[in-house]
Amino acid sequence: MQVIFTKGTQRYGQLRCVRMDGSATQTQMPEQGIAPHDMIHYVVEKRLHIQGAFFSQVRAGADISFALEHNETSRAIADKTEVWQTESIVETLQSLLWSGETPTYDGFIYLLEQACNSRDLAVPTVSQSDFEHILNEIMDLSIEWQGMGEGQSLTLKF
């Protein structure tokens, strides 16, 4: 699946996903000072091979909306625990990146535990190596994203 992030105004960009069968779905995504939330999701889900969260559901046919609009296939692969564990990972990374300081693995694990505990979830295993790869890719994408002008796109594969 192609995942296309398009730079918009200072308030909103656009996320468009084009599946292998040519069908597509899209939504506005809020701009922020770092990589967009959905771009962080992309990196996390791809690196950790998460099969039941956002992008896998979209690839299986779900339409992007405030609450994903599922088809039978995307509903079948959706995994509530993975969805919320993934969201906890993404939120943790966002908070670390927004701080402006260089994120550490220990800081990441501490905040991830807090996020999962607040949702009554088991803490997913994220190795230090995976954390470092995720962080490096997010930083590279953030730099590329920040250098783009309105209407320019970044196309990735999921």
C-alpha positions, 0 to 999 in steps of 0.5 A: 500500500502507498501511504502519501503524506501531503503538506498542507497549510500550517493547520492541516496536511493530508494522509492518503492511502492507496491500496494494491487494488487501486482503492484509496482512502484519505483524511486531513491530518493536523500539522505539528512541529514534529512528524505528524501523528500518523507518520509516527504510526507508520514508522512504529507499525512498520518497524514492529510488524504490527498487524492489527492496528491502524495501517494494517486495517486501512490496507485491509480496506478500512476507510480513514475517518474519525472512527475507522469505517471497517469492511469485513476483512479489516474488522477481522484483523483489528486487534483492540489490544494492539491498537491501544498498545500502538497508540501508547507507543506513538503518544509516548514518542510524540511526548518525548519528541515535543520536549525538544530533548534527545529521547532516551530508551529509559525515558521511553520505557518509563512513559510507555509503562505509564501510558499502558498502565493508565489504559490497563494494558500489558506493556508491549515489548520494544527493544532498545534496537527497535526504539533506536531504529524507530527514533532515527526514522522518525527524525529523518522523516521529520526533517524531510517533512519540515523542509517540504512546502505546501502541496508537496508529498512524501510517498512511503510503502506499507 
